[in-house]
Each structure stands twice: as structure tokens, then as C-alpha cells.
């Protein structure tokens, strides 16, 4: 996976790019596409995953199939963490 971190549109001080990349590499990560996406060319996706240090991270991103561009990344909300845990118990 190749990530594009140039001109990130969010604060990278509270979370490192490495932690975000680890959340994508998490074998239990969940990637979702919003139902109302108009076209796949400009579609934004969601990723729920954990870093190596067990930090739950929610990300919004787009991809061209080669590069990933993270638009937003933050800690998972309690509801997202519950969803992530429930989906990985199946």
C-alpha cells in the first residue's frame, strides 16, 4: 500500500501517519463505501482498523487503486469500536 501524505487536510500531531497506515494493514480492518456514493471515480471510503498498539482508528479516504489518500483520521467513537468488535466476532 502506498499512501499520499502531502498536504494532509487534518492534524497529524495527535496521530502519526504510521499508526494510520497500520490501521489499514490490520487483518481485521473493515472498509466500507457509503451507500450514496455518486461515482466510483470520486468515491470516499471508510476504514476501521487498529494500530499495532491497539489504537482504534476511523479513517475516510479515496484510492486510485495504487495510492491511498487519507482525508480524515481520528480515534474510533465508542459506537464504531463496538461495530468493529461485533463484526470481527463473526
Beta strands, then each sheet from edge to edge (+ up, - down):
strand 1: 2-3
strand 2: 30-33
strand 3: 45-50
strand 4: 56-63
strand 5: 67-75
sheet 1: 1+ 5+ 4- 3+ 2-
end
